[in-house]
Amino acid sequence: MFLRDFIHILFPSTCIGCGSLLVGSERHLCTKCVASLPLTNYYEIENNPMELRFAGRIPFQAASAHLIFQHQSITRTILHEIKYHNNIPLALTMGRQIGLALSQSHRFDDVSSLVPVPLHWIKKWTRGYNQAEIICKGIAETFPRPIITQSLYRQSFTSTQTKKSRLDRLKNMENVFALRNTASLIGHHVLLVDDMTTSGSTLESAASTLLQIPDITISLISLGIAPNDTTKIR
């Protein structure tokens, strides 16, 4: 404790949202920025915008997202920190927040496993981690479920989705995912976890692949969700 406080004095941490110095128990975000997080409050709402995005595309039990994404918003900053700046502690923190919300929502009570959307091994090796998997680890701390990473994998290295239209995103994700060692997921209710939902093409492709497993149920969660008319998120 003393060493951590001493380091904090020498190298004070600043809020990733507004740049102010963090004090006391504040981590990553100051109290003011935490209070201003654009929470979706979708967890208890049937036919919420996350669910409507996937309605008629894949069968699923429930879906939610944690934060609304907007350009020049704190959600964008959080996602960039997690995805591009190796901020693993922040990813764990946001995962814990998602897990708390899930545990308070009875719509996800019978989820039995967490499955992060996988990265291709080249991208994971280049980045050093899979941000969806780190978020999963945070979720599991407050919504205790086993994390299954060996069954769903990305067999194709796809180009970035950032500047693609919705149709191009869907085409880009065709036949991207595959399965192996699926016995542990037969009969399970799987919560498929991703960092960001824009068009939903990645989650749709991953869920469609998982639905090849006998007697499986799918629910969906992402840290951020963009409005339907947002196609460029980075």
Accessible surface in RSA format (square Angstrom, percent):
REM  Atomic radii and reference values for relative SASA: ProtOr
REM  Chains: A
REM  Algorithm: Lee & Richards
REM  Probe-radius: 1.40
REM  Slices: 20
REM RES _ NUM      All-atoms   Total-Side   Main-Chain    Non-polar    All polar
REM                ABS   REL    ABS   REL    ABS   REL    ABS   REL    ABS   REL
RES MET A   1   160.03  82.9 113.54  75.1  46.49 110.7 110.50  93.9  49.53  65.6
RES PHE A   2   166.00  83.1 158.41  98.1   7.59  19.8 161.66  98.0   4.35  12.4
RES LEU A   3   119.50  66.6 117.93  84.4   1.57   3.9 117.93  82.8   1.57   4.2
RES ARG A   4   123.04  51.7 117.74  60.0   5.30  12.6  61.46  84.0  61.58  37.3
RES ASP A   5    68.30  47.8  66.74  66.4   1.55   3.7  23.35  55.0  44.94  44.8
RES PHE A   6    94.69  47.4  92.72  57.4   1.97   5.1  94.17  57.1   0.52   1.5
RES ILE A   7    83.73  47.6  83.73  62.4   0.00   0.0  83.73  60.3   0.00   0.0
RES HIS A   8    63.24  34.6  59.53  41.4   3.72   9.5  44.86  46.2  18.38  21.4
RES ILE A   9   130.53  74.3 109.28  81.4  21.25  51.2 114.84  82.7  15.69  42.6
RES LEU A  10   100.71  56.1  77.27  55.3  23.44  58.9  79.70  56.0  21.01  56.5
RES PHE A  11   146.12  73.1 134.20  83.1  11.92  31.0 138.27  83.8   7.84  22.4
RES PRO A  12    67.52  49.2  51.41  46.9  16.10  58.5  51.41  42.4  16.10 100.1
RES SER A  13    53.20  45.0  45.82  61.1   7.38  17.0  22.79  48.5  30.41  42.6
RES THR A  14    69.85  49.7  58.35  59.2  11.50  27.4  28.20  37.9  41.65  63.0
RES CYS A  15     3.58   2.7   0.00   0.0   3.58   8.4   0.00   0.0   3.58   3.9
RES ILE A  16    41.69  23.7  20.30  15.1  21.39  51.6  28.82  20.8  12.87  34.9
RES GLY A  17    35.82  44.2   0.00   N/A  35.82  44.2   2.46   6.7  33.36  74.7
RES CYS A  18    76.40  57.8  37.85  42.2  38.55  90.6  40.28 102.0  36.12  38.9
RES GLY A  19    45.37  55.9   0.00   N/A  45.37  55.9  25.75  70.7  19.62  43.9
RES SER A  20    51.04  43.1  40.21  53.7  10.83  24.9  47.15 100.4   3.89   5.4
RES LEU A  21   108.15  60.2  94.34  67.5  13.81  34.7  94.34  66.3  13.81  37.2
RES LEU A  22     7.06   3.9   4.00   2.9   3.06   7.7   4.16   2.9   2.90   7.8
RES VAL A  23    98.16  64.6  93.64  84.8   4.53  10.9  97.04  84.3   1.12   3.0
RES GLY A  24    71.82  88.6   0.00   N/A  71.82  88.6  45.02 123.5  26.80  60.0
RES SER A  25   106.15  89.7  81.89 109.3  24.26  55.9  50.05 106.6  56.10  78.6
RES GLU A  26    31.73  18.2  24.09  18.2   7.64  18.2  18.40  35.6  13.33  10.9
RES ARG A  27   111.82  47.0  98.55  50.2  13.27  31.6  61.10  83.5  50.73  30.7
RES HIS A  28    35.14  19.2  27.98  19.5   7.16  18.3  18.51  19.1  16.63  19.4
RES LEU A  29     7.78   4.3   5.40   3.9   2.38   6.0   5.40   3.8   2.38   6.4
RES CYS A  30    10.38   7.9  10.38  11.6   0.00   0.0   7.14  18.1   3.24   3.5
RES THR A  31    92.96  66.1  89.35  90.6   3.61   8.6  74.27  99.8  18.68  28.2
RES LYS A  32   168.88  82.4 158.93  97.5   9.95  23.7 107.85  97.1  61.03  65.0
RES CYS A  33    12.28   9.3  11.99  13.4   0.30   0.7   0.30   0.7  11.99  12.9
RES VAL A  34    67.89  44.7  61.13  55.3   6.76  16.3  61.13  53.1   6.76  18.3
RES ALA A  35    88.32  81.2  47.48  73.3  40.84  92.9  58.75  82.7  29.57  78.3
RES SER A  36    71.97  60.8  46.07  61.5  25.90  59.7  46.91  99.9  25.06  35.1
RES LEU A  37    15.25   8.5   4.00   2.9  11.25  28.3   4.00   2.8  11.25  30.3
RES PRO A  38    42.91  31.3  31.02  28.3  11.89  43.2  42.91  35.4   0.00   0.0
RES LEU A  39    85.72  47.7  67.89  48.6  17.83  44.8  67.89  47.7  17.83  48.0
RES THR A  40    14.47  10.3   0.00   0.0  14.47  34.5   1.95   2.6  12.51  18.9
RES ASN A  41   105.27  72.6  92.45  89.3  12.82  30.9  30.66  73.8  74.61  72.1
RES TYR A  42    21.27   9.9  21.27  12.1   0.00   0.0  12.58   9.5   8.69  10.7
RES TYR A  43    18.04   8.4  17.58  10.0   0.46   1.2  17.58  13.2   0.46   0.6
RES GLU A  44   103.75  59.6  82.66  62.5  21.09  50.2  56.94 110.1  46.81  38.2
RES ILE A  45    87.72  49.9  84.68  63.1   3.04   7.3  87.72  63.2   0.00   0.0
RES GLU A  46   125.37  72.0 110.98  84.0  14.39  34.3  28.34  54.8  97.02  79.2
RES ASN A  47   105.25  72.6  94.41  91.2  10.84  26.1  16.28  39.2  88.97  86.0
RES ASN A  48     1.47   1.0   0.01   0.0   1.46   3.5   1.47   3.5   0.00   0.0
RES PRO A  49    64.54  47.0  59.48  54.2   5.06  18.4  61.96  51.2   2.59  16.1
RES MET A  50     0.00   0.0   0.00   0.0   0.00   0.0   0.00   0.0   0.00   0.0
RES GLU A  51    12.27   7.0  11.71   8.9   0.56   1.3   3.95   7.6   8.32   6.8
RES LEU A  52   108.60  60.5  91.44  65.4  17.15  43.1  91.71  64.4  16.89  45.4
RES ARG A  53    24.18  10.2  11.12   5.7  13.05  31.1  13.65  18.7  10.52   6.4
RES PHE A  54     0.00   0.0   0.00   0.0   0.00   0.0   0.00   0.0   0.00   0.0
RES ALA A  55    58.98  54.2  38.63  59.6  20.35  46.3  42.37  59.7  16.61  44.0
RES GLY A  56    90.48 111.6   0.00   N/A  90.48 111.6  45.01 123.5  45.47 101.8
RES ARG A  57    55.66  23.4  28.69  14.6  26.98  64.2  30.53  41.7  25.13  15.2
RES ILE A  58    11.33   6.4   3.17   2.4   8.16  19.7   6.53   4.7   4.80  13.0
RES PRO A  59    96.37  70.2  83.41  76.0  12.96  47.1  94.62  78.1   1.75  10.9
RES PHE A  60    50.46  25.2  18.68  11.6  31.77  82.7  23.64  14.3  26.82  76.8
RES GLN A  61    85.27  47.7  58.35  42.6  26.92  64.1  29.55  62.9  55.71  42.3
RES ALA A  62     1.26   1.2   1.26   1.9   0.00   0.0   1.26   1.8   0.00   0.0
RES ALA A  63     0.00   0.0   0.00   0.0   0.00   0.0   0.00   0.0   0.00   0.0
RES SER A  64     0.00   0.0   0.00   0.0   0.00   0.0   0.00   0.0   0.00   0.0
RES ALA A  65     0.00   0.0   0.00   0.0   0.00   0.0   0.00   0.0   0.00   0.0
RES HIS A  66    11.75   6.4  11.05   7.7   0.70   1.8   9.90  10.2   1.85   2.1
RES LEU A  67     0.00   0.0   0.00   0.0   0.00   0.0   0.00   0.0   0.00   0.0
RES ILE A  68    45.41  25.8  44.95  33.5   0.47   1.1  44.95  32.4   0.47   1.3
RES PHE A  69     1.33   0.7   1.33   0.8   0.00   0.0   1.33   0.8   0.00   0.0
RES GLN A  70   107.15  59.9 103.03  75.3   4.13   9.8  21.50  45.8  85.65  65.0
RES HIS A  71    96.62  52.8  79.94  55.6  16.69  42.7  60.22  62.1  36.40  42.4
RES GLN A  72   160.40  89.7 123.56  90.3  36.84  87.7  60.81 129.4  99.60  75.5
RES SER A  73    21.87  18.5  11.83  15.8  10.04  23.1  20.49  43.6   1.38   1.9
RES ILE A  74    27.74  15.8  18.26  13.6   9.49  22.9  21.50  15.5   6.24  16.9
RES THR A  75     0.00   0.0   0.00   0.0   0.00   0.0   0.00   0.0   0.00   0.0
RES ARG A  76    62.06  26.1  62.06  31.6   0.00   0.0   1.02   1.4  61.04  37.0
RES THR A  77    46.87  33.3  42.79  43.4   4.08   9.7  21.41  28.8  25.46  38.5
RES ILE A  78     0.00   0.0   0.00   0.0   0.00   0.0   0.00   0.0   0.00   0.0
RES LEU A  79    10.47   5.8  10.05   7.2   0.42   1.1  10.13   7.1   0.34   0.9
RES HIS A  80    40.03  21.9  39.93  27.8   0.10   0.3  25.87  26.7  14.16  16.5
RES GLU A  81    39.99  23.0  39.99  30.3   0.00   0.0   1.08   2.1  38.91  31.8
RES ILE A  82     1.46   0.8   1.19   0.9   0.26   0.6   1.19   0.9   0.26   0.7
RES LYS A  83    32.65  15.9  32.13  19.7   0.53   1.3   9.92   8.9  22.73  24.2
RES TYR A  84   102.71  48.0  70.73  40.2  31.98  83.2  63.36  47.6  39.35  48.5
RES HIS A  85   113.52  62.0  89.64  62.3  23.88  61.1  58.30  60.1  55.23  64.3
RES ASN A  86    95.45  65.8  84.75  81.9  10.70  25.8  24.91  60.0  70.54  68.2
RES ASN A  87    24.53  16.9  20.40  19.7   4.14  10.0   7.12  17.1  17.41  16.8
RES ILE A  88    55.18  31.4  54.43  40.5   0.75   1.8  55.18  39.7   0.00   0.0
RES PRO A  89    76.35  55.6  72.74  66.3   3.62  13.2  74.87  61.8   1.48   9.2
RES LEU A  90     0.60   0.3   0.60   0.4   0.00   0.0   0.60   0.4   0.00   0.0
RES ALA A  91     1.21   1.1   1.21   1.9   0.00   0.0   1.21   1.7   0.00   0.0
RES LEU A  92    39.16  21.8  39.16  28.0   0.00   0.0  39.16  27.5   0.00   0.0
RES THR A  93    34.82  24.8  34.69  35.2   0.13   0.3  27.78  37.3   7.04  10.6
RES MET A  94     0.42   0.2   0.42   0.3   0.00   0.0   0.00   0.0   0.42   0.6
RES GLY A  95     0.00   0.0   0.00   N/A   0.00   0.0   0.00   0.0   0.00   0.0
RES ARG A  96    79.41  33.3  79.41  40.5   0.00   0.0  31.18  42.6  48.23  29.2
RES GLN A  97    49.45  27.7  45.79  33.5   3.66   8.7  22.18  47.2  27.27  20.7
RES ILE A  98     0.66   0.4   0.66   0.5   0.00   0.0   0.66   0.5   0.00   0.0
RES GLY A  99     0.00   0.0   0.00   N/A   0.00   0.0   0.00   0.0   0.00   0.0
RES LEU A 100    88.05  49.0  88.05  63.0   0.00   0.0  88.05  61.8   0.00   0.0
RES ALA A 101    20.35  18.7  14.18  21.9   6.18  14.1  18.09  25.5   2.26   6.0
RES LEU A 102     0.00   0.0   0.00   0.0   0.00   0.0   0.00   0.0   0.00   0.0
RES SER A 103    50.68  42.8  27.64  36.9  23.04  53.1  23.78  50.6  26.90  37.7
RES GLN A 104   130.35  72.9 109.61  80.1  20.74  49.4  44.80  95.4  85.55  64.9
RES SER A 105     0.52   0.4   0.52   0.7   0.00   0.0   0.52   1.1   0.00   0.0
RES HIS A 106   143.93  78.7 129.47  90.0  14.46  37.0  97.89 100.9  46.05  53.6
RES ARG A 107    46.97  19.7  34.58  17.6  12.39  29.5  33.04  45.2  13.93   8.4
RES PHE A 108     0.00   0.0   0.00   0.0   0.00   0.0   0.00   0.0   0.00   0.0
RES ASP A 109    74.32  52.1  59.13  58.9  15.19  35.9  30.97  72.9  43.36  43.2
RES ASP A 110    88.33  61.9  70.56  70.2  17.77  42.0  47.92 112.8  40.41  40.3
RES VAL A 111     3.97   2.6   0.00   0.0   3.97   9.6   0.00   0.0   3.97  10.8
RES SER A 112    39.23  33.2  30.99  41.4   8.24  19.0  34.90  74.3   4.33   6.1
RES SER A 113     0.03   0.0   0.03   0.0   0.00   0.0   0.00   0.0   0.03   0.0
RES LEU A 114     0.00   0.0   0.00   0.0   0.00   0.0   0.00   0.0   0.00   0.0
RES VAL A 115     2.01   1.3   2.01   1.8   0.00   0.0   2.01   1.7   0.00   0.0
RES PRO A 116     5.83   4.3   3.01   2.7   2.82  10.3   3.01   2.5   2.82  17.5
RES VAL A 117     4.62   3.0   3.11   2.8   1.51   3.6   3.11   2.7   1.51   4.1
RES PRO A 118    17.35  12.6  16.50  15.0   0.85   3.1  17.34  14.3   0.00   0.0
RES LEU A 119    27.01  15.0  15.08  10.8  11.94  30.0  15.08  10.6  11.94  32.1
RES HIS A 120    18.07   9.9  17.52  12.2   0.55   1.4   4.77   4.9  13.30  15.5
RES TRP A 121   174.06  69.8 165.70  80.2   8.36  19.6 151.51  80.8  22.55  36.6
RES ILE A 122    70.24  40.0  70.24  52.3   0.00   0.0  70.24  50.6   0.00   0.0
RES LYS A 123    59.09  28.8  57.01  35.0   2.07   4.9  30.18  27.2  28.91  30.8
RES LYS A 124    82.83  40.4  82.09  50.4   0.74   1.8  47.22  42.5  35.61  37.9
RES TRP A 125   198.43  79.6 176.34  85.4  22.09  51.9 154.73  82.5  43.70  70.9
RES THR A 126   101.65  72.3  73.28  74.3  28.38  67.6  67.32  90.4  34.34  51.9
RES ARG A 127    58.12  24.4  32.92  16.8  25.20  60.0  19.40  26.5  38.72  23.5
RES GLY A 128    58.77  72.5   0.00   N/A  58.77  72.5  28.03  76.9  30.74  68.8
RES TYR A 129    16.23   7.6  13.78   7.8   2.46   6.4  15.30  11.5   0.93   1.1
RES ASN A 130     6.18   4.3   4.56   4.4   1.62   3.9   0.02   0.0   6.16   6.0
RES GLN A 131     6.44   3.6   6.33   4.6   0.11   0.3   0.11   0.2   6.33   4.8
RES ALA A 132     1.42   1.3   1.42   2.2   0.00   0.0   1.42   2.0   0.00   0.0
RES GLU A 133    31.69  18.2  31.69  24.0   0.00   0.0   3.50   6.8  28.19  23.0
RES ILE A 134    15.89   9.0  15.89  11.8   0.00   0.0  15.89  11.4   0.00   0.0
RES ILE A 135     0.05   0.0   0.05   0.0   0.00   0.0   0.05   0.0   0.00   0.0
RES CYS A 136     0.00   0.0   0.00   0.0   0.00   0.0   0.00   0.0   0.00   0.0
RES LYS A 137    95.32  46.5  91.75  56.3   3.58   8.5  48.20  43.4  47.13  50.2
RES GLY A 138     0.00   0.0   0.00   N/A   0.00   0.0   0.00   0.0   0.00   0.0
RES ILE A 139     0.00   0.0   0.00   0.0   0.00   0.0   0.00   0.0   0.00   0.0
RES ALA A 140    23.36  21.5  15.43  23.8   7.93  18.0  15.68  22.1   7.68  20.3
RES GLU A 141    98.75  56.7  65.66  49.7  33.09  78.8  38.98  75.4  59.77  48.8
RES THR A 142    36.40  25.9  21.92  22.2  14.48  34.5  27.28  36.6   9.12  13.8
RES PHE A 143     4.24   2.1   4.16   2.6   0.07   0.2   4.24   2.6   0.00   0.0
RES PRO A 144    97.23  70.9  83.42  76.0  13.82  50.2  85.67  70.7  11.56  71.8
RES ARG A 145    55.13  23.1  43.79  22.3  11.34  27.0  15.67  21.4  39.46  23.9
RES PRO A 146    78.38  57.1  65.46  59.7  12.92  47.0  77.20  63.7   1.18   7.3
RES ILE A 147    52.20  29.7  26.12  19.5  26.08  62.9  26.12  18.8  26.08  70.8
RES ILE A 148    19.36  11.0  19.01  14.2   0.35   0.8  19.01  13.7   0.35   0.9
RES THR A 149    64.70  46.0  45.51  46.1  19.19  45.7  20.42  27.4  44.28  66.9
RES GLN A 150    82.56  46.2  76.80  56.1   5.75  13.7  41.45  88.2  41.11  31.2
RES SER A 151     0.49   0.4   0.49   0.7   0.00   0.0   0.49   1.0   0.00   0.0
RES LEU A 152     4.27   2.4   0.59   0.4   3.69   9.3   0.59   0.4   3.69   9.9
RES TYR A 153    61.38  28.7  61.38  34.9   0.01   0.0  29.16  21.9  32.22  39.7
RES ARG A 154    31.87  13.4  22.97  11.7   8.90  21.2   3.31   4.5  28.57  17.3
RES GLN A 155    89.46  50.0  60.60  44.3  28.86  68.7  18.11  38.5  71.35  54.1
RES SER A 156    43.12  36.4  38.40  51.2   4.72  10.9  22.20  47.3  20.92  29.3
RES PHE A 157   109.44  54.8  80.72  50.0  28.72  74.7  80.72  48.9  28.72  82.2
RES THR A 158    14.61  10.4   9.36   9.5   5.24  12.5   7.69  10.3   6.92  10.5
RES SER A 159    61.21  51.7  46.10  61.5  15.11  34.8  48.36 103.0  12.84  18.0
RES THR A 160    86.09  61.2  75.99  77.0  10.10  24.1  68.33  91.8  17.76  26.9
RES GLN A 161    27.41  15.3  24.23  17.7   3.18   7.6  23.39  49.8   4.02   3.0
RES THR A 162    17.01  12.1  16.99  17.2   0.02   0.0  11.46  15.4   5.55   8.4
RES LYS A 163   165.24  80.6 140.73  86.3  24.51  58.4  84.12  75.7  81.12  86.4
RES LYS A 164    54.65  26.7  49.94  30.6   4.71  11.2  13.54  12.2  41.11  43.8
RES SER A 165    55.34  46.8  47.37  63.2   7.97  18.4  46.47  99.0   8.87  12.4
RES ARG A 166   114.31  48.0 111.20  56.7   3.11   7.4  52.63  71.9  61.68  37.4
RES LEU A 167   107.67  60.0 104.68  74.9   2.99   7.5 105.34  74.0   2.32   6.3
RES ASP A 168    67.05  47.0  64.34  64.0   2.71   6.4   9.59  22.6  57.46  57.3
RES ARG A 169    10.85   4.6  10.85   5.5   0.00   0.0   0.34   0.5  10.51   6.4
RES LEU A 170    47.73  26.6  43.36  31.0   4.37  11.0  43.53  30.6   4.20  11.3
RES LYS A 171   122.67  59.8 109.45  67.2  13.22  31.5  63.52  57.2  59.15  63.0
RES ASN A 172    32.89  22.7  18.90  18.3  13.99  33.7  11.38  27.4  21.51  20.8
RES MET A 173     3.55   1.8   2.86   1.9   0.70   1.7   2.35   2.0   1.20   1.6
RES GLU A 174   115.38  66.2  94.90  71.8  20.48  48.8  34.78  67.3  80.60  65.8
RES ASN A 175   124.92  86.1 107.34 103.7  17.58  42.3  30.86  74.3  94.06  90.9
RES VAL A 176     1.65   1.1   1.62   1.5   0.03   0.1   1.62   1.4   0.03   0.1
RES PHE A 177     8.96   4.5   0.00   0.0   8.96  23.3   0.00   0.0   8.96  25.6
RES ALA A 178    18.06  16.6  14.37  22.2   3.69   8.4  18.06  25.4   0.00   0.0
RES LEU A 179    44.01  24.5  18.66  13.3  25.35  63.7  18.73  13.2  25.28  68.0
RES ARG A 180   125.51  52.7 116.64  59.5   8.87  21.1  46.40  63.4  79.11  47.9
RES ASN A 181   103.91  71.7  79.92  77.2  23.98  57.8  27.23  65.5  76.68  74.1
RES THR A 182    35.01  24.9  31.62  32.1   3.39   8.1   6.35   8.5  28.66  43.3
RES ALA A 183    82.44  75.8  65.44 101.0  16.99  38.7  66.05  93.0  16.38  43.4
RES SER A 184    45.95  38.8  29.23  39.0  16.72  38.5  42.01  89.5   3.94   5.5
RES LEU A 185     0.00   0.0   0.00   0.0   0.00   0.0   0.00   0.0   0.00   0.0
RES ILE A 186    86.80  49.4  72.05  53.7  14.74  35.5  72.05  51.9  14.74  40.0
RES GLY A 187    43.22  53.3   0.00   N/A  43.22  53.3  11.08  30.4  32.14  72.0
RES HIS A 188    56.16  30.7  53.25  37.0   2.91   7.5  31.43  32.4  24.74  28.8
RES HIS A 189    12.83   7.0  10.06   7.0   2.77   7.1   9.92  10.2   2.91   3.4
RES VAL A 190     0.00   0.0   0.00   0.0   0.00   0.0   0.00   0.0   0.00   0.0
RES LEU A 191     0.00   0.0   0.00   0.0   0.00   0.0   0.00   0.0   0.00   0.0
RES LEU A 192     0.00   0.0   0.00   0.0   0.00   0.0   0.00   0.0   0.00   0.0
RES VAL A 193     0.45   0.3   0.45   0.4   0.00   0.0   0.45   0.4   0.00   0.0
RES ASP A 194    11.63   8.1  11.61  11.6   0.01   0.0   0.00   0.0  11.63  11.6
RES ASP A 195     6.66   4.7   6.66   6.6   0.00   0.0   0.24   0.6   6.42   6.4
RES MET A 196    16.18   8.4   4.63   3.1  11.56  27.5   4.63   3.9  11.56  15.3
RES THR A 197     2.18   1.5   0.03   0.0   2.15   5.1   2.18   2.9   0.00   0.0
RES THR A 198    12.77   9.1   5.95   6.0   6.82  16.3   4.30   5.8   8.47  12.8
RES SER A 199    12.81  10.8   4.24   5.7   8.57  19.7  11.02  23.5   1.79   2.5
RES GLY A 200     4.98   6.1   0.00   N/A   4.98   6.1   3.12   8.6   1.86   4.2
RES SER A 201     3.58   3.0   1.72   2.3   1.86   4.3   0.03   0.1   3.55   5.0
RES THR A 202    26.85  19.1  25.74  26.1   1.12   2.7  12.64  17.0  14.21  21.5
RES LEU A 203     2.24   1.2   1.61   1.1   0.63   1.6   1.61   1.1   0.63   1.7
RES GLU A 204    35.22  20.2  35.22  26.6   0.00   0.0   6.76  13.1  28.45  23.2
RES SER A 205    19.89  16.8  11.72  15.6   8.17  18.8  13.40  28.5   6.49   9.1
RES ALA A 206     0.00   0.0   0.00   0.0   0.00   0.0   0.00   0.0   0.00   0.0
RES ALA A 207     0.00   0.0   0.00   0.0   0.00   0.0   0.00   0.0   0.00   0.0
RES SER A 208    50.56  42.7  41.85  55.9   8.71  20.1  32.95  70.2  17.61  24.7
RES THR A 209    11.75   8.4  10.86  11.0   0.89   2.1   2.51   3.4   9.24  14.0
RES LEU A 210     0.00   0.0   0.00   0.0   0.00   0.0   0.00   0.0   0.00   0.0
RES LEU A 211    53.87  30.0  30.69  22.0  23.17  58.3  31.65  22.2  22.21  59.8
RES GLN A 212   132.62  74.2  98.94  72.3  33.68  80.2  43.15  91.8  89.47  67.9
RES ILE A 213     6.00   3.4   1.00   0.7   5.00  12.1   2.89   2.1   3.12   8.5
RES PRO A 214    82.11  59.8  71.39  65.1  10.71  38.9  82.11  67.8   0.00   0.0
RES ASP A 215   119.70  83.8  92.52  92.1  27.18  64.3  34.12  80.3  85.59  85.4
RES ILE A 216    20.23  11.5   1.56   1.2  18.67  45.0   1.60   1.2  18.63  50.5
RES THR A 217    51.57  36.7  48.29  49.0   3.29   7.8  19.13  25.7  32.44  49.0
RES ILE A 218     1.40   0.8   0.00   0.0   1.40   3.4   0.00   0.0   1.40   3.8
RES SER A 219     0.00   0.0   0.00   0.0   0.00   0.0   0.00   0.0   0.00   0.0
RES LEU A 220     0.00   0.0   0.00   0.0   0.00   0.0   0.00   0.0   0.00   0.0
RES ILE A 221     0.10   0.1   0.10   0.1   0.00   0.0   0.10   0.1   0.00   0.0
RES SER A 222     0.17   0.1   0.00   0.0   0.17   0.4   0.17   0.4   0.00   0.0
RES LEU A 223     0.26   0.1   0.07   0.0   0.19   0.5   0.07   0.0   0.19   0.5
RES GLY A 224     0.00   0.0   0.00   N/A   0.00   0.0   0.00   0.0   0.00   0.0
RES ILE A 225     3.41   1.9   3.15   2.3   0.26   0.6   3.15   2.3   0.26   0.7
RES ALA A 226     1.01   0.9   0.00   0.0   1.01   2.3   0.71   1.0   0.31   0.8
RES PRO A 227    51.35  37.4  40.12  36.6  11.23  40.8  50.40  41.6   0.95   5.9
RES ASN A 228   125.15  86.3  96.32  93.1  28.83  69.4  31.68  76.2  93.46  90.3
RES ASP A 229   126.98  88.9  95.91  95.5  31.07  73.5  49.80 117.2  77.18  77.0
RES THR A 230    19.31  13.7  13.27  13.4   6.04  14.4   5.97   8.0  13.34  20.2
RES THR A 231    56.10  39.9  53.80  54.5   2.30   5.5  32.96  44.3  23.14  35.0
RES LYS A 232   116.91  57.0 115.25  70.7   1.66   3.9  60.41  54.4  56.50  60.2
RES ILE A 233     4.71   2.7   3.96   2.9   0.75   1.8   3.96   2.9   0.75   2.0
RES ARG A 234    74.73  31.4  35.51  18.1  39.21  93.4  25.76  35.2  48.96  29.7
END  Absolute sums over single chains surface
CHAIN  1 A    11404.9       9182.9       2222.1       6787.6       4617.3
END  Absolute sums over all chains
TOTAL         11404.9       9182.9       2222.1       6787.6       4617.3
